[in-house]
């Protein structure tokens, strides 16, 4: 994962007893020498090592073309792999192609036998899109350098090539500034990266063929900036500052000092005053210093969610708009955006912004990130803007991999809220997210403007120890959507491969399972087994349903089972698939299904006996529901007819699950409907429904 463009396997395997003997067609650069060292280190993690005198080594011949566009949008990533009984031949168009080929080679190693074996065959591969990114927010919850670098390793293994690093927002400004030192003194809450750390991460990414695109938001989402430089604020940030400082507390953990704060809905509202005399001077200084740390040509400046009342309730700004002929705040923002673009252009940078920036005239060179829905892909491309697609790939929505996998970056009708009836009033906020069923498809010329896509992870509800499980394996599924041919869409195959890929990523450095085990032990230290089984059968509510609960609990929700349960339940996916096949007639699965259901139901007694925090008590009724559903599934597997009483009971149990899922089916529902207990859904419900449907 991602699936290569062309694969021809022979069905034969080559035993591996040691590192391959590498023969370079050209003298390797330091970059490629480091790539080979990483490759061998990963082989070491699956039990291989340097060859002994008597061992028979497999040869690895590598030839690589020159690439003046390394670490640019035009990087040459194509490669071929030819694996035979005694030789591996890797031919790459450029150094990046070598990195991608080595990542594929690792996935061709089967470690299930007594010794690792390499699958023989030929692969011809190249990416579908050149921009394949993750957007990681470190403003809402700060993430350590080690955590960021761990994600970069996983990105290399799954052929993602852009880290969009969201470094400033209302919650915090996360980079040391030497020209504007108040940014870290007042806007970072003691959590920021030094400039040396930034350079370290940029170099670390570059070695792995990954570009880093920084984001520093203007003019909205600027509370952290304005708390340091209040003279730039459209409205006085004083009251928000007071509440923020009152509700923050600092705690020293095992590895670092962390700051936990209650969530304030107003935190992202403060905006800069674009008419302030020093506003553009500040922007020029800020970007001049920050962009010197990031060699990539692209710089993201945000531009999203600027609240119009930040400007319209300031008499001086209103007077400025009238004097200069700005008909509304969108026109004022467009003028400010154009000024920022000129500043970045003078610094030899290309500006990128969220799709709000496309709603008023701005230079065509600005890259638009379509996030509010797929219709913004088409509207931006029709205006001539290059487009990066994140609509449909928001990881903090906590949707499963298959949901993201079904979204194609070129489909202008893929993502959006269901349109409301014509008679119902829809506000501009909701309208911006509403699907346009009449959105025209992209023309061939417009398709070429779509550079690729990104999977954003906003971290309001993601701590450092949660990030591995919140990013992976869903990011690997999205990586396949961005890399592989558009015809690769088999969700059943995806679900079968996800556990394999996750195991590989954890073998090579991810800490998802280790961190989850520690979180479980923290909640139920006396007996970890019941909670371990419980979270394996549940998934968090979706589409910001968990955020709605967190509005009342704050960061306490990070210490609950909902923070531990993964959006993809491997256990439930396997059960649901087997139940569906059984319902379709595969009777051989009956014994396996009975064993699983017996185990699921038996867990309830141990779960009810747990003593722990309130978050455990809160979900004990959910454990009862799992037991009841498991019993229902076992009854459905029994021979003989069922009466009306059984059918009625089954309908009640399944209707309860339908109601729970409906409560977060989209973010409109999650805002309006009561979320299920503990913010969790029972992930085996679809399989139980399939078993009940086939019962006579």
Residue pairs with C-beta under 8 A, 6 or more apart in sequence:
1 107
1 158
1 476
1 477
1 479
1 480
1 497
1 498
1 501
2 158
2 159
2 476
2 479
2 480
2 481
2 482
2 483
2 484
2 488
3 480
3 484
3 485
3 488
4 104
4 123
4 124
4 125
4 484
5 124
5 125
5 126
5 484
5 485
6 123
6 124
6 125
7 121
7 122
7 123
8 121
8 122
8 123
9 119
9 120
9 121
10 120
10 121
11 120
12 85
12 120
13 110
13 117
13 118
13 119
13 120
14 58
14 83
14 84
14 85
14 86
14 117
14 118
14 120
15 115
15 116
15 117
15 118
16 43
16 48
16 58
16 109
16 115
16 116
16 117
16 118
17 48
17 51
17 55
17 56
17 57
17 115
18 48
18 49
18 50
18 51
18 52
18 55
18 57
19 40
19 43
19 48
19 49
19 50
19 51
19 57
20 57
20 58
20 59
20 60
20 88
21 51
21 57
21 58
21 59
21 60
22 36
22 60
22 61
22 62
23 59
23 60
23 61
23 62
24 32
24 62
24 63
25 61
25 62
25 63
25 64
26 63
26 64
28 36
28 62
29 95
31 95
31 207
32 62
32 64
32 95
32 98
34 207
35 95
35 98
35 99
35 102
35 207
36 102
39 102
39 105
39 106
42 106
42 507
42 508
43 49
43 106
43 109
45 507
45 508
46 109
46 111
46 116
46 507
47 111
47 115
47 116
48 116
51 57
58 86
58 87
58 88
58 118
59 86
59 87
59 88
60 87
60 88
60 90
61 87
61 88
61 89
61 90
62 90
62 91
62 92
62 98
63 90
63 91
63 92
64 91
64 92
64 93
64 94
64 95
64 97
64 98
65 76
65 92
65 93
65 94
65 97
66 94
67 75
67 76
67 93
67 94
67 95
67 96
69 75
69 76
69 94
70 76
70 94
70 95
70 96
70 209
71 206
71 209
71 211
71 295
71 296
72 211
72 297
73 130
73 131
73 297
73 451
74 130
75 94
75 96
75 130
75 161
75 209
76 92
76 93
76 94
76 96
76 97
77 93
77 94
77 96
77 97
77 100
77 126
77 127
77 130
77 159
77 161
77 209
78 92
78 93
78 97
78 125
78 126
78 127
79 90
79 91
79 92
79 93
79 97
79 98
79 100
79 101
79 104
79 125
79 126
80 89
80 90
80 91
80 101
80 122
80 123
80 124
80 125
81 88
81 89
81 90
81 101
81 104
81 105
81 108
81 122
81 123
81 125
82 88
82 89
82 122
82 123
83 89
83 105
83 108
83 118
83 119
83 120
83 121
83 122
84 120
85 120
88 105
88 118
90 98
90 101
90 102
90 105
92 98
92 100
92 101
95 209
96 161
96 209
99 156
99 208
99 209
100 125
100 159
100 209
101 125
103 156
103 157
103 158
103 159
104 123
104 125
105 118
106 157
106 504
106 508
107 501
107 504
108 118
108 119
108 121
109 116
109 117
109 118
109 119
110 116
110 117
110 118
110 119
127 159
127 482
127 483
128 482
128 483
128 484
128 485
128 486
129 409
129 450
129 451
129 452
129 453
129 482
129 483
130 161
130 451
130 452
131 161
131 162
131 388
131 451
131 452
131 453
131 454
131 482
132 159
132 160
132 161
132 162
132 452
132 453
132 479
132 482
132 483
133 160
133 161
133 162
133 163
133 164
133 213
133 388
133 452
133 453
133 454
133 455
134 151
134 155
134 160
134 162
134 163
134 164
134 454
134 455
134 456
134 457
134 471
134 475
135 164
135 165
135 166
135 215
135 390
135 454
135 455
135 456
135 457
136 143
136 148
136 151
136 163
136 164
136 165
136 166
136 457
136 459
136 467
136 471
137 166
137 169
137 456
137 457
137 458
137 459
138 148
138 165
138 166
138 167
138 174
138 459
139 166
139 167
139 168
139 169
139 170
139 171
139 172
139 173
139 174
139 224
139 459
140 169
140 171
140 172
140 458
140 459
140 460
140 462
141 459
141 460
141 462
141 463
141 464
142 172
142 174
142 191
142 192
142 258
142 259
142 464
143 459
143 464
143 467
144 255
144 256
144 464
145 193
145 197
145 200
145 201
147 464
147 467
147 468
148 163
148 165
148 201
149 201
149 204
150 468
150 509
150 510
150 511
151 163
151 467
151 468
151 471
152 163
152 201
152 204
152 205
152 208
152 210
153 208
153 508
153 509
153 510
154 471
154 472
154 475
154 476
154 505
154 508
154 509
154 510
155 161
155 163
155 208
155 210
155 475
155 479
156 208
156 209
156 210
157 504
157 505
157 508
158 475
158 476
158 479
158 501
158 505
159 479
159 483
160 210
160 475
160 479
160 482
161 209
161 210
161 211
162 210
162 211
162 212
162 213
162 452
162 454
163 205
163 210
163 211
163 212
163 213
164 213
164 215
164 300
164 454
164 456
165 212
165 213
165 214
165 215
166 215
166 300
166 456
166 458
167 173
167 174
167 175
167 193
167 214
167 215
167 216
167 290
168 174
168 175
168 187
168 215
168 216
168 217
168 221
168 222
168 224
168 225
169 217
169 221
169 223
169 224
169 268
170 221
170 222
170 223
170 224
170 267
170 268
170 269
170 270
171 223
171 224
171 261
171 267
172 187
172 188
172 189
172 191
172 192
172 224
173 183
173 184
173 187
173 188
173 192
173 224
173 225
173 228
174 188
174 191
174 192
174 193
175 183
175 184
175 192
175 193
175 195
175 198
175 290
175 293
176 184
176 192
176 193
176 194
176 195
176 198
177 183
177 184
177 286
177 289
177 290
178 195
178 289
179 285
179 286
179 288
179 289
180 228
180 229
180 282
180 285
180 286
180 289
182 228
182 229
183 224
183 225
183 228
183 229
184 192
185 228
186 227
186 228
187 224
187 225
187 227
187 228
188 224
189 248
189 259
189 261
190 250
190 257
190 259
191 257
191 258
191 259
193 201
195 293
198 293
198 294
199 293
201 212
202 212
202 293
202 294
202 295
205 211
205 212
211 296
211 298
212 294
212 296
213 294
213 296
213 298
213 299
213 300
213 352
214 290
214 291
214 293
214 294
214 296
214 299
214 300
215 299
215 300
215 301
215 302
216 286
216 287
216 290
216 299
216 300
216 301
216 302
217 301
217 302
217 303
217 304
218 225
218 272
218 283
218 301
218 302
218 303
218 336
218 340
219 271
219 272
219 274
219 279
219 303
219 306
219 333
219 336
220 268
220 271
220 272
220 302
220 303
220 304
220 305
220 306
220 307
220 310
221 268
221 271
221 302
221 304
221 305
222 232
222 270
222 271
222 272
223 237
223 240
223 244
223 267
223 268
223 269
223 270
225 232
225 272
226 232
226 233
226 237
226 270
226 272
227 237
227 240
227 241
227 244
229 282
230 236
230 237
230 238
231 276
231 278
232 272
232 273
232 276
232 278
232 279
232 282
233 270
233 271
233 272
233 273
234 270
234 271
234 272
234 273
234 310
234 311
234 314
234 317
235 270
235 271
235 310
235 313
235 314
237 270
240 264
240 266
240 267
240 270
243 264
243 266
244 261
244 264
244 267
247 261
247 262
247 264
248 259
248 260
248 261
248 262
249 259
249 260
249 261
250 257
250 258
250 259
251 257
251 258
251 259
251 260
252 258
258 464
260 555
261 554
261 555
262 554
262 555
263 460
263 550
263 551
263 554
263 555
265 551
268 305
269 307
269 310
270 310
271 306
271 307
271 310
271 311
272 279
273 279
273 311
273 314
273 317
274 311
274 317
274 332
274 333
274 335
274 336
275 316
275 317
275 320
275 332
279 336
280 339
280 340
280 343
283 339
283 340
283 343
284 343
287 299
287 301
287 340
287 343
287 344
287 347
287 349
288 347
291 299
291 344
291 347
291 349
297 348
297 349
297 350
298 349
298 350
298 351
298 352
298 367
299 344
299 349
299 350
299 351
299 352
300 352
300 353
300 369
301 337
301 340
301 344
301 351
301 352
301 353
302 353
302 354
303 333
303 337
303 353
303 354
303 356
303 357
304 353
304 354
304 355
304 356
304 357
304 371
305 354
305 356
306 329
306 333
306 356
308 328
308 329
311 317
311 318
311 321
311 329
311 332
312 318
312 329
317 332
320 326
321 329
321 331
321 332
326 332
326 335
330 359
330 360
331 360
333 356
333 357
333 360
334 357
334 359
334 360
334 361
334 362
337 351
337 353
337 357
337 360
337 362
337 366
338 361
338 362
338 363
340 351
341 351
341 362
341 363
341 365
341 366
344 350
344 351
345 351
345 365
350 365
350 366
350 367
351 363
351 365
351 366
351 367
352 366
352 367
352 368
352 369
352 388
353 362
353 366
353 367
353 368
353 369
354 368
354 369
354 371
355 368
355 369
355 370
355 371
355 372
355 376
355 380
356 372
357 366
357 368
358 366
358 368
358 376
358 379
358 380
358 383
358 385
364 383
364 384
364 385
365 386
366 385
367 385
367 386
367 387
367 388
367 451
368 376
368 380
368 385
368 386
368 387
368 388
369 387
369 388
369 389
369 390
369 454
370 376
370 377
370 380
370 387
370 388
370 389
370 390
370 391
371 390
371 391
371 394
371 456
372 391
372 432
372 433
373 391
373 415
373 416
373 417
373 432
373 433
373 434
373 435
373 436
374 389
374 391
374 392
374 407
374 411
374 412
374 413
374 414
374 415
374 416
374 435
374 439
375 412
375 413
375 416
375 435
375 436
375 439
376 391
377 387
377 389
377 391
377 409
377 410
377 412
377 442
377 450
378 412
378 439
378 440
378 441
378 442
378 446
380 387
381 387
381 442
381 446
381 447
381 449
381 450
382 446
384 449
385 449
386 449
386 450
386 451
387 449
387 450
387 451
388 450
388 451
388 452
388 453
388 454
389 409
389 450
389 452
389 453
389 454
390 453
390 454
390 455
390 456
391 407
391 414
391 415
391 416
392 404
392 407
392 414
392 415
393 404
393 407
393 453
393 454
393 455
393 456
393 478
394 455
394 456
394 458
395 404
395 455
395 456
395 457
395 470
395 471
395 474
395 475
396 456
396 457
396 458
396 459
396 460
396 461
396 462
396 470
396 544
397 542
397 543
397 544
397 667
398 539
398 540
398 541
398 542
398 543
398 545
398 546
398 567
399 542
399 543
399 567
400 474
400 539
400 567
400 568
401 473
401 474
401 477
401 478
401 494
401 495
401 498
401 567
401 568
402 477
402 491
402 494
402 495
404 455
404 474
404 477
404 478
404 481
405 477
405 478
405 480
405 481
405 489
405 491
405 494
406 414
406 489
406 491
407 414
407 415
407 481
408 414
408 481
408 486
409 450
409 452
409 453
409 481
409 482
410 442
410 447
410 450
410 486
411 441
412 436
412 439
412 440
412 441
412 442
413 435
413 436
413 437
413 439
415 435
416 433
416 434
416 435
416 436
417 430
417 433
417 434
417 435
417 666
417 667
417 668
418 434
418 435
418 666
419 434
419 435
419 436
419 437
420 426
420 430
420 434
426 434
430 668
433 667
442 450
452 482
453 478
453 481
453 482
455 474
455 475
455 478
457 467
457 470
457 471
459 467
460 547
460 550
461 546
461 547
461 550
461 557
461 558
461 563
462 470
463 558
463 563
465 511
465 515
465 518
465 519
466 515
466 519
466 558
466 563
468 510
468 511
468 512
468 515
469 512
469 515
469 516
469 566
470 567
472 502
472 505
472 510
472 512
473 498
473 499
473 501
473 502
473 505
473 568
474 567
474 568
476 498
476 501
476 502
476 505
477 494
477 498
480 488
480 494
492 577
495 573
495 574
495 577
496 577
498 568
498 570
498 573
499 570
502 510
502 512
502 570
505 512
506 512
506 513
506 514
512 566
516 535
516 564
516 566
517 528
517 532
519 559
519 563
519 564
520 528
520 531
520 532
520 535
520 564
521 528
522 559
523 531
523 559
523 560
523 561
523 564
523 612
523 613
523 615
523 616
524 530
524 531
524 610
524 612
524 616
526 610
526 611
527 606
527 609
527 610
529 606
530 603
530 606
530 607
530 609
530 610
530 623
531 561
531 564
531 607
531 610
531 616
533 599
533 600
533 603
533 607
534 561
534 603
534 607
534 619
534 622
534 623
534 626
535 561
535 564
535 565
535 566
536 569
536 570
536 571
536 572
537 569
537 571
537 572
537 600
537 626
537 682
537 683
537 684
538 561
538 565
538 569
538 622
538 626
538 680
538 681
538 682
538 683
539 565
539 566
539 567
539 568
539 569
539 572
539 680
539 681
539 683
540 546
540 562
540 563
540 565
540 567
540 679
540 680
540 681
541 549
541 562
541 660
541 663
541 664
541 670
541 675
541 676
541 679
541 680
541 681
542 567
542 664
542 665
542 670
542 681
543 664
543 665
543 666
543 667
543 669
543 670
544 664
544 667
544 670
544 671
545 663
545 664
545 670
545 675
545 679
546 557
546 562
546 675
546 679
547 670
548 670
548 671
548 675
549 557
549 562
549 675
549 679
550 557
557 563
557 679
559 613
559 615
560 615
560 618
560 678
560 679
561 615
561 616
561 619
561 678
561 680
562 678
562 679
562 680
565 680
569 683
571 683
571 684
572 683
572 684
572 687
573 683
575 593
575 596
575 684
575 687
576 683
576 684
576 686
576 687
576 690
577 687
578 589
578 592
578 593
578 596
578 687
579 589
579 593
579 633
579 686
579 687
579 688
579 690
579 691
580 686
580 687
580 690
581 589
582 589
582 590
582 593
582 637
582 690
582 691
582 694
583 690
583 691
583 693
583 694
590 637
593 633
593 637
593 691
594 634
594 637
597 630
597 631
597 633
597 634
597 637
598 630
598 634
600 626
600 627
600 630
600 684
601 626
601 627
601 630
601 631
601 634
603 623
603 626
603 627
604 623
604 624
604 626
604 627
607 620
607 623
608 620
608 623
608 624
610 616
610 620
615 678
618 677
618 678
619 677
619 678
619 680
621 677
622 676
622 677
622 678
622 680
622 682
625 653
625 656
625 657
625 682
626 682
626 684
628 653
629 653
629 657
629 682
629 684
629 685
629 688
630 684
630 688
632 649
632 650
632 653
632 688
632 691
632 692
633 684
633 687
633 688
633 691
633 692
635 642
635 646
635 695
636 642
636 650
636 688
636 691
636 692
636 694
636 695
637 691
637 695
640 696
641 696
642 695
642 696
650 692
653 688
654 685
654 688
654 689
654 692
657 681
657 682
657 685
657 688
657 689
660 676
660 681
660 682
661 681
661 685
662 669
662 673
663 669
663 670
663 673
663 674
663 675
663 676
664 670
664 673
664 675
664 681
